Amino acid sequence: MVGETQVYRCSNAGDRRLPSYLSVRASIKTIVIVAGTVLLGCSTSSVQDYKGRSPAFSPNEFFSGALTAHGVVKDFSGTAIRHFQADIIGCWDSGVGKLDEDFIFDDGERQNRVWTLTPDGDQTFIGTAGDVVGDGQARWEGNAMFLDYTLRIELEDGAIDVRIDDRMYRVSDNIVINESKMRKFGLGVGEILLTIIRHPDTEVDCPSV
């Protein structure tokens, strides 16, 4: 899961779960084929545009303790093809964070993703998880956090790598809105929209990171 002018580098680590919270197995192959007609240019929006906005996005403060996520997966046409919810436990030790994300989809599929977030300079993390390829980068400024990484999705006839561009916006002390754009070969193949809710009154048992 899970996810910055701070930088998450996410190595076989959301997503996020943050994100990643990200499964399009049932339709991703068809989406990639058809998406040749939908070429999306690079966004010109920068996380720096959110400098000074509040509430401030502090990942090790927001992603701490018990959280839940609720979202939908859309195909390249904007049609919602799946919905899901997730339970997330965030624990930190000496600046290193672990986000343990358990997802359940409307068709009964379950997924688990565990991110490890290690500081790497000012407002920077290196992140690792089981299905993220290479290093992702996350930066945060003001109330926004942008996380960019490559997600490996397992299909029946093999795996494909999809680029994920996560944009997270903290809209209150306990709520983050997350939009994720998915691209393959530079083409838009889908989108994920979710709300992440922090539950500060729920006690969690954090093992040592």
MIMI-907290 format. One record per residue: residue number from 1; x, y, z of N, C-alpha, C, O in turn. Coordinates in nm, 2 decimals. Layout:
N
GUTI    n     n.u     n.v     n.w    ca.u    ca.v    ca.w     c.u     c.v     c.w     o.u     o.v     o.w
GUTI  NUM       X       Y       Z       X       Y       Z       X       Y       Z       X       Y       Z
...
This chain:
209
GUTI    n     n.u     n.v     n.w    ca.u    ca.v    ca.w     c.u     c.v     c.w     o.u     o.v     o.w
GUTI    1    0.02   -0.03    0.00    0.00    0.00    0.00    0.07    0.09    0.00    0.18    0.06    0.04
GUTI    2    0.05    0.22   -0.03    0.07    0.30    0.07    0.21    0.29    0.01    0.31    0.35    0.06
GUTI    3    0.07    0.59    0.04    0.14    0.63    0.04    0.26    0.78    0.07    0.37    0.77    0.04
GUTI    4    0.49    1.32   -0.08    0.52    1.29   -0.05    0.58    1.39   -0.12    0.70    1.41   -0.11
GUTI    5    0.79    1.79    0.08    0.84    1.74   -0.04    0.92    1.63    0.01    1.03    1.65    0.04
GUTI    6    0.85    1.52    0.03    0.91    1.40    0.08    0.90    1.30   -0.03    0.81    1.31   -0.11
GUTI    7    0.99    1.21   -0.03    0.99    1.11   -0.14    0.98    0.97   -0.09    1.07    0.93   -0.02
GUTI    8    0.88    0.90   -0.13    0.87    0.76   -0.10    0.93    0.69   -0.22    0.88    0.70   -0.33
GUTI    9    1.04    0.62   -0.20    1.09    0.53   -0.30    1.03    0.40   -0.27    1.06    0.34   -0.16
GUTI   10    0.96    0.34   -0.36    0.89    0.22   -0.33    0.94    0.11   -0.41    0.91    0.10   -0.53
GUTI   11    1.01    0.02   -0.35    1.07   -0.09   -0.42    0.99   -0.21   -0.39    0.95   -0.22   -0.27
GUTI   12    0.97   -0.30   -0.47    0.88   -0.41   -0.46    0.81   -0.39   -0.33    0.81   -0.48   -0.24
GUTI   13    0.74   -0.27   -0.32    0.66   -0.23   -0.21    0.52   -0.24   -0.25    0.43   -0.21   -0.17
GUTI   14    0.20    0.10   -0.33    0.06    0.14   -0.36    0.08    0.15   -0.41    0.06    0.17   -0.53
GUTI   15    0.13    0.14   -0.34    0.07    0.19   -0.37    0.01    0.28   -0.28    0.03    0.40   -0.25
GUTI   16   -0.13    0.10   -0.21   -0.17    0.17   -0.14   -0.17    0.18   -0.21   -0.17    0.21   -0.33
GUTI   17   -0.18    0.14   -0.10   -0.20    0.10   -0.10   -0.22    0.21   -0.05   -0.32    0.24    0.02
GUTI   18    0.03    0.37   -0.07   -0.08    0.41   -0.07   -0.08    0.37   -0.18   -0.06    0.40   -0.30
GUTI   19   -0.12    0.30   -0.08   -0.20    0.28   -0.22   -0.13    0.20   -0.28   -0.06    0.25   -0.38
GUTI   20   -0.14    0.08   -0.26   -0.19    0.03   -0.34   -0.29   -0.06   -0.32   -0.24   -0.17   -0.28
GUTI   21   -0.35   -0.05   -0.32   -0.49   -0.08   -0.31   -0.54   -0.11   -0.44   -0.65   -0.05   -0.48
GUTI   22   -0.47   -0.19   -0.52   -0.48   -0.17   -0.67   -0.48   -0.31   -0.74   -0.38   -0.37   -0.76
GUTI   23   -0.60   -0.35   -0.78   -0.61   -0.47   -0.85   -0.71   -0.45   -0.97   -0.82   -0.41   -0.95
GUTI   24   -0.66   -0.48   -1.09   -0.75   -0.48   -1.21   -0.73   -0.60   -1.29   -0.73   -0.60   -1.41
GUTI   25   -0.70   -0.71   -1.22   -0.66   -0.84   -1.29   -0.77   -0.88   -1.39   -0.74   -0.93   -1.49
GUTI   26   -0.90   -0.86   -1.35   -1.00   -0.92   -1.44   -1.01   -0.85   -1.57   -1.06   -0.91   -1.67
GUTI   27   -0.96   -0.73   -1.58   -0.98   -0.65   -1.71   -0.86   -0.58   -1.76   -0.86   -0.52   -1.86
GUTI   28   -0.74   -0.59   -1.69   -0.63   -0.51   -1.73   -0.58   -0.54   -1.87   -0.53   -0.46   -1.94
GUTI   29   -0.58   -0.67   -1.91   -0.53   -0.71   -2.04   -0.61   -0.64   -2.15   -0.56   -0.58   -2.24
GUTI   30   -0.75   -0.65   -2.14   -0.83   -0.58   -2.23   -0.81   -0.43   -2.23   -0.81   -0.37   -2.34
GUTI   31   -0.80   -0.38   -2.11   -0.78   -0.23   -2.10   -0.65   -0.19   -2.17   -0.65   -0.09   -2.25
GUTI   32   -0.54   -0.26   -2.16   -0.42   -0.22   -2.22   -0.43   -0.23   -2.37   -0.38   -0.14   -2.44
GUTI   33   -0.50   -0.32   -2.42   -0.52   -0.34   -2.57   -0.60   -0.22   -2.62   -0.57   -0.16   -2.72
GUTI   34   -0.72   -0.19   -2.56   -0.81   -0.09   -2.61   -0.76    0.05   -2.58   -0.80    0.15   -2.65
GUTI   35   -0.67    0.07   -2.48   -0.63    0.20   -2.44   -0.54    0.27   -2.54   -0.51    0.38   -2.52
GUTI   36   -0.51    0.20   -2.65   -0.43    0.27   -2.75   -0.49    0.39   -2.80   -0.42    0.48   -2.86
GUTI   37   -0.62    0.41   -2.79   -0.69    0.53   -2.84   -0.69    0.64   -2.73   -0.74    0.75   -2.76
GUTI   38   -0.65    0.61   -2.61   -0.66    0.71   -2.51   -0.52    0.74   -2.46   -0.47    0.68   -2.36
GUTI   39   -0.45    0.84   -2.52   -0.32    0.88   -2.48   -0.33    0.99   -2.39   -0.38    1.10   -2.42
GUTI   40   -0.28    0.98   -2.26   -0.28    1.08   -2.16   -0.15    1.14   -2.15   -0.05    1.07   -2.13
GUTI   41   -0.14    1.28   -2.16   -0.01    1.35   -2.14    0.03    1.35   -1.99   -0.05    1.33   -1.91
GUTI   42    0.15    1.39   -1.97    0.20    1.40   -1.84    0.13    1.52   -1.77    0.11    1.63   -1.83
GUTI   43    0.10    1.50   -1.64    0.04    1.61   -1.56    0.14    1.72   -1.54    0.26    1.70   -1.51
GUTI   44    0.09    1.84   -1.55    0.18    1.96   -1.52    0.17    2.00   -1.37    0.24    2.09   -1.33
GUTI   45    0.08    1.94   -1.30    0.06    1.97   -1.16    0.18    1.92   -1.08    0.23    1.82   -1.10
GUTI   46    0.22    2.01   -0.98    0.33    1.98   -0.90    0.29    1.98   -0.75    0.20    2.06   -0.71
GUTI   47    0.35    1.89   -0.67    0.32    1.89   -0.53    0.35    2.03   -0.46    0.29    2.07   -0.36
GUTI   48    0.45    2.10   -0.53    0.48    2.23   -0.48    0.37    2.33   -0.48    0.36    2.43   -0.41
GUTI   49    0.27    2.30   -0.57    0.15    2.39   -0.58    0.07    2.39   -0.45   -0.01    2.48   -0.43
GUTI   50    0.09    2.30   -0.36    0.01    2.29   -0.24    0.09    2.34   -0.12    0.04    2.32    0.00
GUTI   51    0.20    2.40   -0.14    0.28    2.45   -0.03    0.20    2.55    0.05    0.13    2.64    0.00
GUTI   52    0.20    2.53    0.18    0.13    2.62    0.27   -0.01    2.59    0.30   -0.08    2.65    0.39
GUTI   53   -0.07    2.49    0.23   -0.21    2.45    0.25   -0.22    2.36    0.37   -0.12    2.29    0.41
GUTI   54   -0.33    2.36    0.43   -0.35    2.28    0.55   -0.48    2.20    0.54   -0.57    2.23    0.46
GUTI   55   -0.49    2.09    0.62   -0.40    2.05    0.73   -0.28    1.98    0.67   -0.28    1.92    0.56
GUTI   56   -0.16    2.01    0.73   -0.04    1.96    0.68   -0.03    1.81    0.67   -0.08    1.74    0.76
GUTI   57    0.03    1.76    0.56    0.04    1.62    0.54    0.17    1.57    0.60    0.28    1.58    0.54
GUTI   58    0.16    1.51    0.72    0.28    1.44    0.78    0.26    1.29    0.77    0.19    1.24    0.86
GUTI   59    0.33    1.22    0.68    0.30    1.08    0.67    0.32    1.00    0.79    0.23    0.91    0.82
GUTI   60    0.42    1.02    0.87    0.44    0.94    0.99    0.34    0.97    1.10    0.34    0.90    1.20
GUTI   61    0.27    1.08    1.09    0.17    1.12    1.18    0.03    1.06    1.13   -0.05    1.01    1.21
GUTI   62    0.00    1.08    1.00   -0.13    1.04    0.95   -0.14    0.89    0.94   -0.23    0.83    0.99
GUTI   63   -0.03    0.83    0.89   -0.03    0.68    0.87    0.02    0.61    0.99    0.12    0.53    0.98
GUTI   64   -0.04    0.64    1.10    0.00    0.58    1.23   -0.12    0.52    1.30   -0.22    0.59    1.31
GUTI   65   -0.11    0.40    1.34   -0.23    0.34    1.41   -0.32    0.27    1.31   -0.28    0.22    1.21
GUTI   66   -0.45    0.27    1.35   -0.55    0.21    1.27   -0.61    0.30    1.16   -0.65    0.41    1.19
GUTI   67   -0.62    0.25    1.04   -0.69    0.32    0.93   -0.78    0.23    0.85   -0.76    0.11    0.86
GUTI   68   -0.87    0.29    0.78   -0.95    0.21    0.68   -0.95    0.29    0.55   -0.93    0.41    0.55
GUTI   69   -0.97    0.21    0.44   -0.97    0.27    0.31   -1.10    0.21    0.24   -1.13    0.10    0.25
GUTI   70   -1.16    0.30    0.15   -1.28    0.26    0.08   -1.27    0.32   -0.06   -1.25    0.44   -0.07
GUTI   71   -1.28    0.24   -0.16   -1.26    0.29   -0.30   -1.31    0.21   -0.41   -1.37    0.11   -0.39
GUTI   72   -1.29    0.26   -0.53   -1.34    0.20   -0.65   -1.22    0.20   -0.75   -1.14    0.28   -0.75
GUTI   73   -1.22    0.09   -0.84   -1.13    0.08   -0.95   -1.21    0.11   -1.08   -1.31    0.05   -1.10
GUTI   74   -1.15    0.20   -1.16   -1.22    0.24   -1.29   -1.13    0.19   -1.40   -1.01    0.18   -1.39
GUTI   75   -1.20    0.15   -1.51   -1.12    0.12   -1.63   -1.09    0.24   -1.71   -1.12    0.36   -1.67
GUTI   76   -1.03    0.23   -1.83   -0.98    0.34   -1.91   -1.10    0.43   -1.95   -1.07    0.55   -1.98
GUTI   77   -1.22    0.38   -1.96   -1.33    0.46   -2.00   -1.40    0.54   -1.89   -1.49    0.62   -1.91
GUTI   78   -1.35    0.52   -1.76   -1.41    0.58   -1.64   -1.52    0.50   -1.58   -1.58    0.55   -1.48
GUTI   79   -1.54    0.38   -1.62   -1.64    0.30   -1.56   -1.59    0.23   -1.44   -1.48    0.17   -1.45
GUTI   80   -1.66    0.23   -1.33   -1.62    0.17   -1.21   -1.64    0.02   -1.23   -1.76   -0.03   -1.24
GUTI   81   -1.53   -0.06   -1.22   -1.54   -0.21   -1.25   -1.53   -0.29   -1.12   -1.57   -0.41   -1.12
GUTI   82   -1.48   -0.23   -1.01   -1.47   -0.30   -0.88   -1.47   -0.20   -0.77   -1.45   -0.08   -0.79
GUTI   83   -1.51   -0.24   -0.65   -1.49   -0.16   -0.53   -1.43   -0.25   -0.42   -1.44   -0.37   -0.43
GUTI   84   -1.38   -0.18   -0.32   -1.30   -0.25   -0.22   -1.30   -0.17   -0.09   -1.34   -0.05   -0.09
GUTI   85   -1.26   -0.24    0.01   -1.23   -0.17    0.14   -1.10   -0.24    0.20   -1.07   -0.35    0.16
GUTI   86   -1.04   -0.17    0.29   -0.91   -0.22    0.34   -0.90   -0.18    0.49   -0.94   -0.07    0.53
GUTI   87   -0.84   -0.26    0.56   -0.79   -0.23    0.70   -0.64   -0.21    0.70   -0.57   -0.30    0.64
GUTI   88   -0.59   -0.10    0.75   -0.45   -0.07    0.75   -0.40   -0.04    0.89   -0.47    0.03    0.97
GUTI   89   -0.29   -0.10    0.92   -0.22   -0.07    1.05   -0.09   -0.01    1.02    0.00   -0.07    0.95
GUTI   90   -0.06    0.11    1.07    0.06    0.18    1.05    0.14    0.19    1.18    0.09    0.23    1.28
GUTI   91    0.27    0.14    1.18    0.35    0.14    1.29    0.49    0.20    1.26    0.54    0.18    1.15
GUTI   92    0.55    0.28    1.35    0.67    0.35    1.33    0.77    0.32    1.44    0.73    0.32    1.56
GUTI   93    0.89    0.31    1.40    1.00    0.29    1.50    1.13    0.35    1.45    1.18    0.31    1.35
GUTI   94    1.18    0.45    1.53    1.30    0.52    1.49    1.29    0.58    1.35    1.39    0.58    1.28
GUTI   95    1.18    0.63    1.32    1.16    0.69    1.19    1.12    0.60    1.07    1.09    0.65    0.96
GUTI   96    1.13    0.47    1.10    1.09    0.37    0.99    0.95    0.33    1.01    0.91    0.29    1.12
GUTI   97    0.87    0.33    0.90    0.73    0.29    0.91    0.70    0.16    0.84    0.76    0.13    0.74
GUTI   98    0.60    0.09    0.90    0.54   -0.03    0.83    0.39    0.00    0.82    0.33    0.03    0.91
GUTI   99    0.34   -0.02    0.69    0.20   -0.01    0.67    0.15   -0.15    0.63    0.19   -0.20    0.52
GUTI  100    0.07   -0.21    0.71    0.02   -0.35    0.68   -0.13   -0.33    0.63   -0.21   -0.29    0.71
GUTI  101   -0.15   -0.36    0.50   -0.28   -0.33    0.44   -0.35   -0.46    0.40   -0.29   -0.54    0.32
GUTI  102   -0.47   -0.48    0.44   -0.55   -0.60    0.41   -0.67   -0.55    0.33   -0.75   -0.47    0.38
GUTI  103   -0.68   -0.59    0.20   -0.79   -0.55    0.11   -0.89   -0.66    0.09   -0.85   -0.78    0.08
GUTI  104   -1.01   -0.63    0.07   -1.11   -0.72    0.03   -1.20   -0.65   -0.08   -1.25   -0.54   -0.06
GUTI  105   -1.21   -0.72   -0.19   -1.28   -0.66   -0.31   -1.43   -0.72   -0.31   -1.46   -0.82   -0.25
GUTI  106   -1.51   -0.65   -0.39   -1.65   -0.69   -0.40   -1.67   -0.83   -0.45   -1.78   -0.89   -0.43
GUTI  107   -1.58   -0.89   -0.53   -1.59   -1.02   -0.58   -1.53   -1.13   -0.48   -1.52   -1.24   -0.52
GUTI  108   -1.49   -1.08   -0.36   -1.44   -1.17   -0.26   -1.29   -1.19   -0.26   -1.23   -1.25   -0.17
GUTI  109   -1.22   -1.13   -0.36   -1.07   -1.14   -0.37   -1.01   -1.07   -0.25   -1.06   -0.96   -0.21
GUTI  110   -0.91   -1.12   -0.19   -0.84   -1.06   -0.08   -0.69   -1.04   -0.12   -0.63   -1.12   -0.19
GUTI  111   -0.64   -0.93   -0.08   -0.50   -0.90   -0.10   -0.43   -0.84    0.03   -0.50   -0.78    0.11
GUTI  112   -0.30   -0.87    0.04   -0.23   -0.80    0.15   -0.10   -0.74    0.09   -0.04   -0.80    0.01
GUTI  113   -0.08   -0.62    0.14    0.05   -0.55    0.10    0.11   -0.49    0.22    0.04   -0.43    0.30
GUTI  114    0.24   -0.51    0.24    0.31   -0.45    0.36    0.42   -0.36    0.30    0.51   -0.40    0.24
GUTI  115    0.40   -0.23    0.33    0.51   -0.13    0.29    0.60   -0.11    0.41    0.56   -0.11    0.52
GUTI  116    0.73   -0.10    0.38    0.83   -0.05    0.47    0.88    0.08    0.42    0.93    0.09    0.31
GUTI  117    0.87    0.19    0.50    0.91    0.32    0.46    1.03    0.37    0.54    1.02    0.38    0.67
GUTI  118    1.14    0.39    0.48    1.27    0.42    0.54    1.31    0.56    0.50    1.32    0.59    0.38
GUTI  119    1.34    0.65    0.60    1.38    0.79    0.57    1.50    0.79    0.48    1.59    0.71    0.50
GUTI  120    1.50    0.89    0.39    1.62    0.90    0.30    1.64    1.05    0.27    1.62    1.09    0.15
GUTI  121    1.68    1.12    0.37    1.69    1.26    0.35    1.57    1.34    0.40    1.47    1.28    0.45
GUTI  122    1.57    1.47    0.38    1.46    1.55    0.42    1.34    1.52    0.35    1.33    1.53    0.22
GUTI  123    1.23    1.49    0.42    1.10    1.46    0.36    1.11    1.35    0.25    1.04    1.37    0.15
GUTI  124    1.19    1.25    0.28    1.21    1.15    0.17    1.20    1.01    0.24    1.26    0.99    0.35
GUTI  125    1.13    0.92    0.17    1.14    0.78    0.21    1.18    0.69    0.10    1.15    0.72   -0.02
GUTI  126    1.24    0.58    0.13    1.26    0.47    0.04    1.15    0.37    0.09    1.14    0.34    0.21
GUTI  127    1.07    0.32    0.00    0.97    0.22    0.04    0.98    0.09   -0.04    1.02    0.09   -0.15
GUTI  128    0.95   -0.02    0.04    0.96   -0.15   -0.02    0.83   -0.22    0.01    0.77   -0.21    0.11
GUTI  129    0.79   -0.31   -0.09    0.67   -0.40   -0.07    0.68   -0.51   -0.17    0.77   -0.51   -0.25
GUTI  130    0.59   -0.60   -0.16    0.61   -0.72   -0.24    0.58   -0.71   -0.39    0.63   -0.80   -0.47
GUTI  131    0.50   -0.61   -0.43    0.46   -0.61   -0.57    0.49   -0.48   -0.64    0.42   -0.44   -0.74
GUTI  132    0.58   -0.40   -0.59    0.62   -0.28   -0.65    0.76   -0.30   -0.71    0.85   -0.35   -0.64
GUTI  133    0.78   -0.25   -0.83    0.90   -0.28   -0.90    1.00   -0.16   -0.89    0.96   -0.05   -0.91
GUTI  134    1.12   -0.19   -0.85    1.22   -0.08   -0.84    1.19    0.02   -0.73    1.12   -0.02   -0.63
GUTI  135    1.23    0.14   -0.75    1.21    0.25   -0.65    1.09    0.34   -0.69    1.09    0.39   -0.80
GUTI  136    1.00    0.36   -0.60    0.90    0.47   -0.62    0.94    0.59   -0.55    1.04    0.59   -0.47
GUTI  137    0.88    0.70   -0.58    0.91    0.83   -0.52    0.79    0.90   -0.47    0.68    0.90   -0.54
GUTI  138    0.79    0.95   -0.35    0.68    1.02   -0.29    0.73    1.15   -0.24    0.83    1.16   -0.17
GUTI  139    0.65    1.26   -0.26    0.69    1.39   -0.21    0.56    1.45   -0.15    0.45    1.43   -0.21
GUTI  140    0.58    1.53   -0.04    0.46    1.59    0.01    0.50    1.74    0.04    0.61    1.77    0.08
GUTI  141    0.39    1.82    0.03    0.41    1.96    0.06    0.27    2.01    0.09    0.17    1.98    0.03
GUTI  142    0.26    2.09    0.20    0.13    2.14    0.24    0.04    2.02    0.28    0.08    1.94    0.36
GUTI  143   -0.08    2.02    0.22   -0.17    1.91    0.25   -0.17    1.80    0.15   -0.26    1.71    0.15
GUTI  144   -0.07    1.80    0.06   -0.07    1.70   -0.05    0.05    1.61   -0.04    0.16    1.65    0.00
GUTI  145    0.03    1.49   -0.09    0.14    1.39   -0.11    0.13    1.32   -0.24    0.03    1.27   -0.27
GUTI  146    0.24    1.33   -0.32    0.24    1.26   -0.45    0.33    1.14   -0.45    0.45    1.15   -0.40
GUTI  147    0.28    1.03   -0.49    0.36    0.90   -0.48    0.36    0.84   -0.62    0.25    0.82   -0.68
GUTI  148    0.48    0.81   -0.68    0.49    0.75   -0.81    0.57    0.62   -0.80    0.68    0.62   -0.75
GUTI  149    0.51    0.52   -0.86    0.58    0.39   -0.85    0.53    0.29   -0.96    0.43    0.33   -1.03
GUTI  150    0.59    0.18   -0.98    0.54    0.08   -1.07    0.49   -0.04   -1.00    0.56   -0.10   -0.92
GUTI  151    0.37   -0.08   -1.03    0.30   -0.20   -0.97    0.31   -0.32   -1.06    0.28   -0.30   -1.18
GUTI  152    0.35   -0.43   -1.01    0.34   -0.55   -1.09    0.21   -0.63   -1.06    0.18   -0.66   -0.94
GUTI  153    0.13   -0.65   -1.16    0.01   -0.72   -1.15    0.02   -0.86   -1.21    0.05   -0.87   -1.33
GUTI  154   -0.02   -0.96   -1.13   -0.01   -1.10   -1.18   -0.14   -1.13   -1.25   -0.25   -1.11   -1.20
GUTI  155   -0.13   -1.18   -1.38   -0.24   -1.23   -1.46   -0.22   -1.38   -1.48   -0.12   -1.44   -1.46
GUTI  156   -0.33   -1.44   -1.54   -0.32   -1.58   -1.56   -0.21   -1.62   -1.66   -0.15   -1.73   -1.64
GUTI  157   -0.18   -1.53   -1.76   -0.08   -1.57   -1.86    0.05   -1.49   -1.84    0.12   -1.47   -1.93
GUTI  158    0.07   -1.44   -1.72    0.19   -1.37   -1.68    0.17   -1.24   -1.62    0.05   -1.20   -1.60
GUTI  159    0.28   -1.17   -1.58    0.27   -1.05   -1.50    0.29   -0.93   -1.60    0.36   -0.94   -1.70
GUTI  160    0.22   -0.82   -1.56    0.25   -0.69   -1.63    0.28   -0.58   -1.53    0.23   -0.59   -1.42
GUTI  161    0.36   -0.49   -1.57    0.40   -0.37   -1.49    0.32   -0.25   -1.53    0.31   -0.21   -1.64
GUTI  162    0.25   -0.19   -1.43    0.17   -0.07   -1.46    0.22    0.05   -1.37    0.25    0.03   -1.25
GUTI  163    0.24    0.16   -1.43    0.29    0.28   -1.36    0.17    0.35   -1.29    0.06    0.37   -1.34
GUTI  164    0.20    0.38   -1.16    0.09    0.43   -1.07    0.14    0.57   -1.03    0.25    0.60   -0.98
GUTI  165    0.05    0.67   -1.05    0.07    0.81   -1.01   -0.04    0.84   -0.90   -0.15    0.87   -0.94
GUTI  166    0.00    0.83   -0.78   -0.09    0.86   -0.66   -0.09    1.00   -0.62    0.02    1.06   -0.61
GUTI  167   -0.20    1.06   -0.61   -0.22    1.20   -0.56   -0.30    1.19   -0.43   -0.42    1.16   -0.44
GUTI  168   -0.25    1.23   -0.32   -0.32    1.22   -0.19   -0.34    1.36   -0.13   -0.24    1.44   -0.14
GUTI  169   -0.46    1.39   -0.08   -0.49    1.52   -0.03   -0.55    1.51    0.11   -0.66    1.44    0.12
GUTI  170   -0.49    1.56    0.21   -0.54    1.56    0.34   -0.65    1.67    0.35   -0.62    1.79    0.34
GUTI  171   -0.77    1.63    0.38   -0.88    1.73    0.38   -0.93    1.75    0.52   -1.01    1.85    0.54
GUTI  172   -0.89    1.67    0.62   -0.92    1.70    0.76   -0.82    1.62    0.84   -0.73    1.55    0.78
GUTI  173   -0.82    1.63    0.97   -0.72    1.56    1.05   -0.72    1.41    1.03   -0.61    1.35    1.03
GUTI  174   -0.83    1.35    1.00   -0.84    1.21    0.99   -0.88    1.16    0.85   -0.91    1.04    0.84
GUTI  175   -0.89    1.24    0.75   -0.93    1.19    0.62   -0.84    1.24    0.51   -0.80    1.36    0.50
GUTI  176   -0.80    1.14    0.42   -0.72    1.17    0.30   -0.80    1.12    0.18   -0.85    1.01    0.18
GUTI  177   -0.81    1.20    0.08   -0.86    1.16   -0.05   -0.75    1.12   -0.14   -0.66    1.20   -0.16
GUTI  178   -0.76    1.01   -0.21   -0.65    0.96   -0.29   -0.71    0.93   -0.43   -0.81    0.86   -0.45
GUTI  179   -0.64    0.98   -0.53   -0.67    0.95   -0.67   -0.54    0.89   -0.73   -0.43    0.95   -0.72
GUTI  180   -0.55    0.78   -0.80   -0.44    0.71   -0.86   -0.47    0.69   -1.01   -0.57    0.63   -1.05
GUTI  181   -0.37    0.74   -1.09   -0.38    0.72   -1.24   -0.29    0.60   -1.27   -0.18    0.59   -1.22
GUTI  182   -0.34    0.51   -1.35   -0.26    0.39   -1.40   -0.23    0.40   -1.54   -0.32    0.43   -1.63
GUTI  183   -0.10    0.38   -1.58   -0.06    0.39   -1.72    0.03    0.27   -1.76    0.10    0.22   -1.68
GUTI  184    0.01    0.23   -1.88    0.10    0.13   -1.94    0.14    0.18   -2.08    0.06    0.22   -2.16
GUTI  185    0.28    0.18   -2.10    0.33    0.24   -2.22    0.29    0.39   -2.24    0.27    0.43   -2.36
GUTI  186    0.27    0.46   -2.13    0.23    0.60   -2.14    0.08    0.62   -2.16    0.04    0.73   -2.17
GUTI  187    0.01    0.51   -2.17   -0.14    0.52   -2.20   -0.22    0.50   -2.07   -0.18    0.42   -1.98
GUTI  188   -0.32    0.58   -2.05   -0.41    0.57   -1.94   -0.49    0.44   -1.95   -0.56    0.42   -2.05
GUTI  189   -0.47    0.35   -1.85   -0.55    0.22   -1.85   -0.64    0.21   -1.74   -0.72    0.11   -1.73
GUTI  190   -0.65    0.30   -1.65   -0.74    0.29   -1.54   -0.72    0.40   -1.43   -0.62    0.48   -1.44
GUTI  191   -0.80    0.39   -1.33   -0.79    0.49   -1.22   -0.85    0.43   -1.09   -0.94    0.35   -1.10
GUTI  192   -0.79    0.47   -0.98   -0.84    0.43   -0.85   -0.88    0.55   -0.77   -0.80    0.64   -0.76
GUTI  193   -0.99    0.55   -0.71   -1.04    0.66   -0.62   -1.07    0.60   -0.49   -1.14    0.50   -0.48
GUTI  194   -1.01    0.66   -0.38   -1.04    0.61   -0.25   -1.03    0.71   -0.14   -0.97    0.82   -0.16
GUTI  195   -1.09    0.68   -0.03   -1.09    0.77    0.09   -1.02    0.69    0.20   -1.05    0.57    0.22
GUTI  196   -0.92    0.75    0.26   -0.85    0.68    0.37   -0.89    0.75    0.50   -0.88    0.88    0.51
GUTI  197   -0.93    0.68    0.60   -0.98    0.73    0.72   -0.89    0.68    0.84   -0.87    0.56    0.86
GUTI  198   -0.84    0.78    0.92   -0.76    0.74    1.03   -0.86    0.73    1.15   -0.95    0.81    1.17
GUTI  199   -0.83    0.63    1.24   -0.91    0.60    1.36   -0.82    0.62    1.48   -0.78    0.52    1.54
GUTI  200   -0.80    0.74    1.53   -0.70    0.76    1.64   -0.74    0.70    1.77   -0.65    0.68    1.86
GUTI  201   -0.87    0.67    1.79   -0.92    0.62    1.92   -0.91    0.47    1.92   -0.94    0.40    2.02
GUTI  202   -0.87    0.40    1.81   -0.86    0.26    1.81   -0.71    0.22    1.84   -0.62    0.26    1.78
GUTI  203   -0.70    0.13    1.94   -0.57    0.09    1.98   -0.51   -0.02    1.89   -0.59   -0.11    1.85
GUTI  204   -0.39   -0.02    1.86   -0.32   -0.12    1.78   -0.20   -0.17    1.85   -0.14   -0.10    1.93
GUTI  205   -0.16   -0.29    1.82   -0.05   -0.35    1.88    0.06   -0.35    1.78    0.06   -0.43    1.68
GUTI  206    0.16   -0.27    1.80    0.27   -0.25    1.70    0.39   -0.33    1.74    0.45   -0.31    1.84
GUTI  207    0.43   -0.43    1.65    0.55   -0.50    1.68    0.67   -0.41    1.64    0.65   -0.30    1.58
GUTI  208    0.79   -0.44    1.68    0.90   -0.36    1.64    0.92   -0.37    1.49    0.92   -0.47    1.43
GUTI  209    0.94   -0.24    1.43    0.97   -0.24    1.29    1.11   -0.29    1.26    1.15   -0.30    1.14
